């Protein structure tokens, strides 16, 4: 016994030590605080390569598309001449992080490692071709194209005429490809092309110029159009999940990357279907360098391949997506749906199981259960429900979903009733939202007496502050299923329970005789009713809002303010409060009413009259308000709720 106790203590101590160590890791300490992460990783260049390696690996495990820091890591390994490490790093990052600067770093490394090697020139040429193949459509790839062309031109001459001719052909073909791609400084490539042709054959140069120059000019225009979109992209130092960075920056990044992708999907030049697809795919990859954690981009990327009739490529995108975002419920469910559409149910089922290991949540269990019902039938769906309801994280929704599945899909209302009843008896008898679902189910079963019994049972078991929703549902039920006497009695009971809500019963009268969006009175009549309780709640809510705003935002000095009235005519400086900017020589400021503007002709008459009474803008010499912030505060204001009738009529 003591031996077992000692082993248990050792195990607990070990777990506590591991937990403590984990809590001290940078990922725990920094979260998504990019400033602290950058400060942390920037120190790596002053460390030994062994210490730096640990820092870089921790950093890049959190920010796998951080181009700058991949390059720093690789260059530090190159400086230490750890070439095996460098090879492994390039293998890991080049295809996943398709950025021109990384490929330039790779080519520089290849020049170092192939120098003085017997077949070094051949290896370097293959390296250039590998780089060109992967970033040829990147608008910033001009330096790589120029370096490759220069490399081809400077290759050791051959005494073999056929070899010389083949090399010249390769240079010409490379120039031809480059000048027909929208690139930055593409004119430099064109000028070098013409200069090179000038040394070979001037008549051929003229022929090439007549054929290629219009296309090259078109490429320049396309590049400028794309650049006009790229110029609007905000600078994003590190890729973080939605909500972890400045919201305006995130919205701008998503907006303009989507515009760039749409721009690439509809090219202004004639290209083959394969070239168009390669350009679009490269643009998606560029976008994901900064929007790696945004599910919409991954989904759109996979959907593009699916729409192109390339399901395997779409699946590869989904695999990458769930690898980078293992806790994204949305992407996992989309991935599973796509596999189901491809009639690959076992793979789809595995996606659900993998997600449950990371996200043991009610929604995932519900979608998994529905999937099993659709694909494998009722037995596996019920087995999934039995697994799900035992999970401590599962909410009442799993019972409602299972019961309704049995009711609609399996045509088994008795089993559905048993599921609801078990949940009510054992777990969720006090949860109003669950009770509402249960009552609606009984209502749909067309068992009026049993439904009334359940309503009464519920109202007697939950506190009044949670019962309003149940009372309202009970009344709706009686309006449809009861007679005038039962309705009147129930309305009186509710009025006794909430005496301040509807003192004279007018709202109950309206609700009794309305049907869906058909009302027994118009909005003006509805507005004429007095809502004492509503007004009280509104006053309290407004007071709370004003109190919060007073502490959050600077407020004007209301003591110096006077209301504007067109009868006032003239306001003196003393009335407006000192100082008064640019007063007239008489010391008075004249305010005149606006004339109605013709552009107001489509506005309602009361609004036109209001605008006409406003003072002209030139009479205001104070600070200009920030309209965007003002509108933002209005949108974010926590307005008090409207009464039921006004909500249904769409009044706000």
C-alpha positions in Angstrom: 0.0 0.0 0.0 2.7 2.5 1.0 4.7 1.5 -2.2 1.6 2.4 -4.3 1.2 5.6 -2.5 4.8 6.5 -3.0 4.5 5.8 -6.8 1.4 7.9 -6.9 3.2 10.8 -5.2 6.1 10.6 -7.6 3.7 10.6 -10.6 1.9 13.6 -9.2 5.2 15.5 -8.7 6.3 14.6 -12.2 3.1 15.9 -13.7 3.3 19.1 -11.6 6.9 19.7 -12.8 5.8 19.1 -16.5 2.9 21.5 -16.0 5.1 24.1 -14.5 7.6 23.8 -17.3 4.9 24.1 -19.9 3.5 27.2 -18.2 6.9 28.8 -18.6 7.2 28.1 -22.3 7.1 31.2 -24.6 3.8 30.1 -26.2 2.2 30.2 -22.8 3.9 33.4 -21.6 3.4 35.4 -24.8 0.2 34.1 -26.3 -0.3 36.1 -29.5 1.6 39.1 -28.3 3.7 39.7 -31.5 5.8 42.4 -29.9 7.0 40.1 -27.2 7.6 37.3 -29.7 9.7 39.6 -31.9 11.7 40.8 -29.0 12.3 37.1 -28.0 13.4 35.9 -31.4 15.5 38.9 -32.2 17.8 37.9 -29.3 18.7 34.7 -31.1 21.2 36.4 -33.4 23.4 37.2 -30.4 23.3 33.6 -29.0 25.3 30.6 -29.9 23.9 28.5 -32.7 22.7 25.8 -30.3 20.8 28.3 -28.2 19.5 30.2 -31.2 18.2 27.0 -32.7 15.9 26.4 -29.7 14.6 30.0 -29.9 14.0 29.8 -33.7 12.2 26.4 -33.5 9.9 27.7 -30.7 9.1 30.8 -32.6 8.6 29.1 -36.0 6.3 26.5 -34.5 3.9 29.3 -33.6 4.6 31.5 -36.7 5.4 29.0 -39.5 5.1 31.6 -42.3 7.4 34.2 -40.8 9.6 34.7 -43.8 12.0 37.1 -42.2 12.8 34.8 -39.3 13.2 31.7 -41.4 15.8 33.6 -43.4 17.5 34.7 -40.2 17.6 31.2 -38.9 19.0 29.8 -42.1 21.6 32.5 -42.5 22.8 31.9 -38.9 23.2 28.1 -39.7 25.0 29.0 -42.9 27.4 31.2 -41.1 28.1 28.3 -38.7 28.6 26.1 -41.7 26.0 23.6 -40.5 25.0 22.7 -44.0 23.1 19.6 -43.1 20.9 21.7 -40.9 20.5 24.2 -43.7 19.5 21.5 -46.2 16.8 20.3 -43.7 15.5 23.8 -43.2 15.2 24.6 -46.9 13.4 21.3 -47.4 11.0 22.3 -44.6 10.2 25.8 -45.6 10.8 26.5 -49.3 7.5 25.0 -50.6 5.4 25.9 -47.6 6.6 29.6 -47.5 6.9 30.6 -51.2 8.5 34.0 -50.7 11.1 35.4 -53.2 13.5 36.4 -50.5 13.7 32.8 -49.2 14.3 31.5 -52.7 17.1 34.1 -53.2 18.6 32.9 -49.9 18.4 29.4 -51.2 20.2 30.3 -54.5 22.9 32.2 -52.6 23.4 29.0 -50.5 23.6 26.9 -53.7 26.3 29.2 -55.1 28.3 28.7 -51.9 28.0 24.9 -51.8 28.5 24.3 -55.5 31.6 26.4 -55.9 34.6 24.4 -57.0 32.6 21.2 -57.3 33.0 19.2 -60.4 29.4 19.3 -61.4 28.6 22.4 -59.5 27.5 24.4 -62.6 24.9 21.7 -63.4 23.6 21.6 -59.8 23.3 25.4 -59.7 21.4 25.4 -63.0 19.0 22.9 -61.6 18.6 25.0 -58.5 17.7 28.0 -60.6 15.2 26.0 -62.6 13.7 24.7 -59.3 13.3 28.3 -58.0 11.9 29.6 -61.3 9.4 26.8 -61.4 8.0 27.8 -57.9 8.1 31.6 -58.0 8.0 32.5 -61.7 4.6 34.2 -61.3 5.5 36.2 -58.2 5.5 39.8 -59.2 8.7 40.4 -57.2 10.6 37.5 -58.8 12.4 39.8 -61.3 15.9 39.5 -59.5 15.7 35.7 -59.8 14.8 35.8 -63.5 17.7 38.2 -64.2 20.2 36.2 -62.1 19.1 33.0 -63.9 19.5 34.7 -67.4 22.9 36.1 -66.4 23.9 32.6 -65.2 22.9 31.1 -68.5 24.7 33.8 -70.5 27.9 33.5 -68.4 28.1 29.7 -68.5 31.4 28.3 -69.7 31.5 28.4 -73.5 31.5 25.1 -75.3 33.5 24.3 -78.4 30.6 22.2 -79.6 28.4 24.2 -82.0 25.2 22.3 -81.1 25.8 22.9 -77.4 26.3 26.6 -78.1 23.2 26.7 -80.1 21.2 24.9 -77.4 22.5 27.3 -74.8 21.4 30.3 -76.9 18.0 28.8 -77.4 17.6 28.3 -73.7 18.5 31.9 -73.0 16.0 33.1 -75.6 13.2 30.9 -74.3 13.9 32.1 -70.8 13.7 35.7 -71.9 10.4 34.9 -73.8 8.8 33.5 -70.7 9.9 36.3 -68.4 8.8 39.2 -70.6 5.2 37.8 -70.8 4.7 37.7 -67.0 3.6 40.8 -65.0 6.7 41.5 -63.0 8.1 44.5 -61.2 10.8 46.3 -63.3 9.9 44.1 -66.2 11.3 46.8 -68.5 14.8 45.9 -67.3 14.3 42.3 -68.5 13.1 43.6 -71.8 16.0 45.9 -72.3 18.5 43.1 -71.5 16.7 40.9 -74.0 17.0 43.5 -76.8 20.6 44.2 -75.9 21.4 40.4 -76.1 19.6 40.0 -79.4 21.5 43.0 -80.7 24.7 41.1 -80.3 23.3 38.1 -82.2 21.1 39.2 -85.1 19.6 42.6 -85.5 17.0 41.5 -88.0 15.9 38.8 -85.7 15.8 41.4 -82.9 13.3 43.5 -84.9 11.1 40.5 -85.6 11.1 39.5 -81.8 10.4 43.1 -80.9 7.4 43.4 -83.2 6.0 40.1 -81.8 6.8 40.4 -78.1 6.8 44.1 -77.3 2.9 44.6 -77.3 2.6 41.7 -74.9 5.4 43.1 -72.7 3.6 46.4 -72.6 0.4 44.6 -71.6 2.2 42.9 -68.8 3.4 46.2 -67.5 -0.2 47.5 -67.4 -1.4 44.4 -65.6 1.4 44.7 -63.1 0.4 48.3 -62.4 -3.2 47.3 -61.9 -2.3 44.6 -59.5 0.2 46.9 -57.7 -2.6 49.4 -57.2 -4.4 46.7 -55.2 -1.3 45.5 -53.3 -0.5 49.1 -52.3 -3.7 48.9 -50.1 -2.5 45.8 -48.2 -1.6 46.6 -44.6 1.8 45.6 -43.2 1.4 42.4 -41.2 4.5 41.4 -39.3 3.3 38.0 -38.1 0.3 35.8 -39.0 -2.1 35.6 -36.0 -5.7 34.4 -35.7 -8.7 36.7 -36.3 -9.2 39.0 -33.4 -5.7 38.9 -32.2 -4.5 42.0 -34.2 -5.9 45.4 -35.1 -9.5 44.8 -36.4 -9.1 47.5 -39.2 -5.8 45.9 -40.4 -7.4 42.5 -40.5 -10.4 43.7 -42.4 -8.2 45.6 -44.9 -5.9 42.6 -45.4 -8.8 40.2 -46.1 -10.6 42.7 -48.3 -7.7 43.4 -50.6 -6.3 39.9 -50.8 -9.7 38.8 -51.9 -9.6 41.5 -54.5 -6.2 40.4 -55.7 -7.3 36.8 -56.0 -10.4 37.8 -58.0 -8.1 39.9 -60.2 -5.8 36.9 -60.9 -8.8 34.7 -61.7 -9.9 37.0 -64.5 -6.6 37.8 -66.3 -6.4 40.7 -68.8 -4.1 38.7 -71.0 -4.6 35.4 -72.9 -3.0 32.5 -71.0 -3.5 28.8 -70.9 -5.8 27.2 -68.3 -2.7 25.6 -66.7 -0.8 29.0 -66.4 -3.9 30.7 -65.1 -4.3 28.1 -62.4 -0.7 28.3 -61.4 -0.9 32.1 -61.1 -4.1 31.8 -58.9 -2.6 29.1 -56.7 0.5 31.1 -56.2 -1.6 34.1 -55.2 -3.5 32.0 -52.6 -0.1 30.8 -51.2 1.1 34.4 -50.9 -2.1 35.4 -49.2 -1.7 32.7 -46.6 1.7 33.9 -45.6 -0.1 36.7 -43.7 -3.7 35.3 -43.3 -2.6 31.7 -42.3 -5.2 31.5 -39.5 -8.2 32.8 -41.5 -10.5 29.8 -42.4 -12.2 31.7 -45.2 -9.0 31.9 -47.2 -8.3 28.1 -46.8 -11.9 27.3 -47.7 -11.8 29.5 -50.8 -8.5 28.0 -51.8 -9.8 24.4 -51.6 -13.1 25.4 -53.3 -11.1 26.9 -56.2 -9.5 23.5 -56.8 -12.8 21.7 -56.4 -14.5 24.0 -58.9 -11.6 23.4 -61.3 -12.4 19.7 -61.2 -9.3 18.8 -59.2 -10.6 17.0 -56.0 -7.2 15.6 -55.0 -5.6 19.0 -55.0 -8.5 20.4 -53.0 -8.0 17.6 -50.4 -4.3 18.5 -50.2 -5.3 22.0 -49.3 -7.7 20.8 -46.6 -5.0 18.6 -45.2 -2.7 21.6 -45.0 -5.4 23.7 -43.5 -6.3 21.3 -40.6 -2.5 20.8 -40.0 -2.0 24.6 -39.5 -5.4 25.1 -37.8 -6.0 21.9 -35.8 -8.7 23.5 -33.6 -10.7 25.0 -36.5 -14.1 23.3 -36.3 -15.3 25.1 -39.5 -12.4 23.8 -41.6 -12.7 20.2 -40.3 -16.4 20.1 -40.9 -15.9 21.5 -44.4 -13.1 18.9 -45.0 -15.4 16.1 -43.8 -18.3 17.3 -46.0 -16.0 17.3 -49.1 -14.9 13.8 -48.4 -18.5 12.7 -47.9 -19.4 14.2 -51.3 -16.5 12.3 -52.9 -18.0 9.1 -51.4 -15.1 8.5 -49.1 -17.0 8.0 -45.8 -14.2 6.3 -43.8 -11.8 9.2 -44.4 -14.6 11.6 -43.5 -15.3 9.7 -40.2 -11.6 9.9 -39.3 -11.7 13.7 -39.7 -14.5 13.9 -37.2 -12.6 11.7 -34.8 -9.4 13.8 -35.2 -11.4 16.9 -34.5 -12.9 15.4 -31.3 -9.5 14.8 -29.9 -8.8 18.5 -30.1 -12.3 20.0 -29.7 -14.5 17.8 -27.5 -17.4 20.1 -28.0 -21.2 19.6 -28.3 -21.4 21.0 -31.9 -18.8 18.6 -33.1 -20.6 15.6 -31.5 -23.9 16.7 -33.1 -22.4 17.0 -36.6 -20.6 13.7 -36.1 -23.9 12.1 -35.1 -25.7 13.6 -38.1 -22.9 12.3 -40.4 -23.2 8.8 -39.0 -27.0 8.9 -39.5 -26.6 10.0 -43.1 -23.8 7.7 -44.1 -23.9 4.6 -41.8 -27.4 4.6 -40.5 -29.3 4.8 -37.3 -27.4 2.3 -35.2 -24.0 4.1 -35.5 -25.8 7.5 -35.0 -27.3 6.2 -31.7 -24.0 4.8 -30.6 -22.4 8.2 -31.2 -25.1 9.9 -29.1 -24.5 7.4 -26.3 -20.8 8.4 -26.4 -21.6 12.1 -26.6 -24.0 12.4 -23.7 -21.5 11.0 -21.3 -19.0 13.8 -22.1 -18.8 16.4 -19.3 -18.5 19.2 -21.8 -21.7 18.3 -23.7 -24.7 20.6 -23.2 -28.5 20.0 -23.7 -28.1 20.6 -27.4 -27.0 17.0 -28.0 -30.3 15.7 -26.5 -32.4 18.0 -28.6 -30.4 17.1 -31.7 -30.7 13.4 -31.0 -34.5 13.6 -30.2 -35.3 15.6 -33.3 -33.2 13.2 -35.4 -35.2 10.3 -34.1 -38.5 12.2 -34.7 -37.8 13.4 -38.2 -35.2 11.0 -39.7 -36.1 7.7 -37.9 -39.8 8.3 -37.5 -39.7 7.3 -33.9 -41.6 9.9 -31.8 -41.7 7.6 -28.7 -37.9 7.4 -28.5 -37.6 11.1 -29.1 -40.0 11.7 -26.1 -37.9 9.4 -24.0 -34.7 11.3 -24.8 -36.3 14.6 -24.0 -37.8 13.2 -20.8 -34.5 11.7 -19.6 -32.7 15.0 -20.2 -35.4 16.8 -18.3 -35.3 14.4 -15.4 -31.6 14.0 -15.0 -29.8 17.1 -16.2 -31.6 20.0 -17.7 -34.9 20.4 -15.9 -33.9 23.9 -14.8 -32.5 25.2 -18.1 -35.1 27.4 -19.8 -33.7 27.0 -23.3 -33.9 23.2 -23.1 -37.4 23.4 -21.7 -38.6 25.5 -24.6 -37.4 22.9 -27.0 -39.1 20.1 -25.0 -42.4 22.0 -24.9 -42.3 22.8 -28.6 -41.8 19.1 -29.3 -44.8 18.1 -27.2 -46.8 20.8 -28.9 -45.8 19.4 -32.3 -46.9 16.0 -31.1 -50.5 17.4 -31.0 -51.0 16.2 -27.4 -52.6 19.3 -25.9 -53.3 17.9 -22.4 -49.8 16.5 -21.9 -48.4 19.8 -23.1 -50.4 21.8 -20.6 -49.3 19.4 -17.8 -45.7 19.9 -18.7 -46.1 23.7 -18.9 -47.6 23.7 -15.4 -44.9 21.4 -14.1 -42.2 23.7 -15.5 -43.7 26.9 -14.2 -43.9 25.5 -10.7 -40.3 24.4 -10.7 -38.3 27.3 -12.0 -37.9 30.8 -10.5 -40.1 33.7 -11.8 -37.1 35.6 -13.3 -36.4 32.7 -15.6 -40.0 31.9 -16.4 -41.0 34.8 -18.7 -40.0 32.9 -21.9 -42.1 29.9 -20.7 -45.1 32.1 -20.0 -45.0 33.6 -23.4 -44.7 30.2 -25.1 -47.6 28.9 -22.9 -49.7 31.8 -24.1 -48.8 31.2 -27.8 -49.8 27.5 -27.3 -53.2 28.5 -25.8 -53.8 31.1 -28.5 -53.6 28.2 -31.0 -55.0 25.3 -29.0 -57.1 26.8 -26.2 -60.5 28.5 -25.9 -61.4 32.0 -24.9 -61.8 31.0 -21.2 -58.4 29.2 -20.9 -56.7 32.1 -22.7 -58.2 34.7 -20.4 -57.3 32.8 -17.3 -53.7 32.3 -18.4 -53.3 36.0 -19.3 -54.6 36.9 -15.8 -52.1 34.5 -14.2 -49.2 36.0 -16.2 -50.4 39.6 -15.4 -50.4 38.6 -11.7 -46.9 37.3 -12.0 -45.6 40.4 -13.8 -47.8 43.2 -12.7 -45.7 46.1 -14.1 -45.3 44.7 -17.6 -48.8 45.2 -19.0 -50.9 47.1 -16.4 -54.2 47.3 -18.4 -53.7 44.2 -20.6 -53.5 46.0 -23.9 -50.4 44.1 -25.0 -52.1 40.8 -24.2 -55.0 41.8 -26.3 -52.7 42.6 -29.3 -50.8 39.3 -28.9 -54.0 37.3 -28.6 -55.3 38.5 -31.9 -52.2 38.8 -34.0 -51.1 36.0 -36.3 -47.4 35.7 -37.3 -46.6 39.1 -38.9 -50.3 40.2 -39.2 -51.3 42.7 -36.5 -54.7 44.0 -35.3 -53.4 47.6 -35.2 -50.8 49.7 -37.0 -47.5 50.9 -35.7 -48.7 54.3 -34.8 -51.4 52.8 -32.6 -48.9 50.4 -31.1 -46.7 53.3 -30.2 -49.5 55.1 -28.5 -49.7 52.5 -25.8 -48.0 53.3 -22.5 -45.3 51.0 -21.3 -44.5 52.0 -17.8 -42.1 49.2 -17.2 -40.4 49.6 -20.6 -39.9 53.3 -19.9 -38.4 52.6 -16.5 -36.0 50.0 -18.0 -35.1 52.4 -20.8 -34.2 55.2 -18.4 -32.1 52.9 -16.3 -30.4 51.5 -19.3 -29.7 55.0 -20.7 -28.3 56.2 -17.4 -26.0 53.2 -17.3 -24.8 53.9 -20.9 -24.2 57.6 -20.1 -22.2 56.7 -17.0 -20.0 54.3 -19.0 -19.5 56.8 -21.8 -18.6 59.6 -19.3 -15.7 57.5 -18.0 -14.6 56.2 -21.4 -14.7 59.3 -23.7 -14.1 63.0 -23.1 -17.4 65.0 -22.8 -18.2 68.6 -23.6 -19.0 71.2 -21.0 -22.8 71.4 -21.3 -23.0 74.5 -19.1 -21.9 76.7 -22.0 -24.2 75.1 -24.5 -27.5 76.6 -25.6 -30.1 74.9 -27.9 -30.2 76.2 -31.5 -33.5 77.8 -32.5 -34.0 79.8 -35.6 -35.8 82.5 -33.6 -32.6 83.2 -31.7 -31.1 85.1 -34.6 -27.9 86.3 -33.1 -25.7 84.6 -30.5 -23.1 86.6 -28.6 -19.6 85.3 -27.8 -20.4 85.2 -24.1 -23.3 82.8 -24.8 -21.1 80.5 -26.7 -18.4 80.5 -24.1 -14.8 81.7 -24.6 -12.9 81.6 -26.7 -14.8 82.3 -29.9 -12.6 81.8 -33.0 -12.6 84.5 -35.7 -15.4 86.8 -34.3 -16.8 89.4 -36.6 -15.9 93.1 -36.0 -19.2 93.7 -34.1 -18.4 90.9 -31.7 -21.4 88.9 -32.8 -21.8 85.7 -34.8 -24.8 85.5 -37.2 -26.3 82.1 -37.8 -28.6 81.7 -40.7 -30.8 78.7 -41.6 -29.7 76.5 -44.5 -31.7 76.7 -47.8 -33.1 73.4 -48.9 -30.7 71.7 -51.2 -31.9 70.1 -54.4 -30.0 66.9 -53.5 -32.5 66.5 -50.7 -35.4 66.0 -53.0 -35.6 62.2 -52.4 -35.7 62.6 -48.6 -38.9 62.6 -46.5 -40.4 66.1 -45.9 -39.7 66.2 -42.2 -36.1 65.4 -42.8 -35.8 68.1 -45.5 -37.3 70.6 -43.0 -34.9 69.5 -40.3 -31.8 69.9 -42.6 -33.0 73.3 -43.8 -33.1 74.5 -40.2 -29.5 73.4 -39.4 -27.0 76.3 -39.3 -24.6 76.4 -42.3 -21.3 74.5 -41.9 -19.2 77.7 -42.3 -20.7 79.1 -39.1 -18.9 76.4 -37.1 -15.3 77.3 -36.2 -14.7 74.6 -33.6 -13.0 71.2 -33.9 -14.4 68.9 -36.5 -15.9 65.6 -35.1 -14.4 62.3 -36.3 -17.4 61.0 -38.2 -16.1 57.4 -38.5 -15.7 57.2 -34.7 -19.1 58.8 -34.1 -20.7 56.2 -36.4 -18.8 53.4 -34.7 -20.0 54.5 -31.3 -23.6 54.6 -32.6 -23.2 51.1 -34.0 -21.7 49.7 -30.8 -24.2 51.5 -28.5 -26.0 49.0 -26.2 -29.6 50.2 -26.9 -32.4 49.0 -24.6 -34.7 46.3 -26.0 -37.9 47.2 -27.8 -41.3 45.8 -26.7 -42.4 42.6 -28.4 -44.8 44.4 -30.8 -42.3 46.9 -32.0 -39.7 44.2 -32.6 -42.1 42.2 -34.7 -43.0 45.3 -36.7 -39.3 46.0 -37.4 -39.2 49.3 -35.5 -35.9 50.7 -34.3 
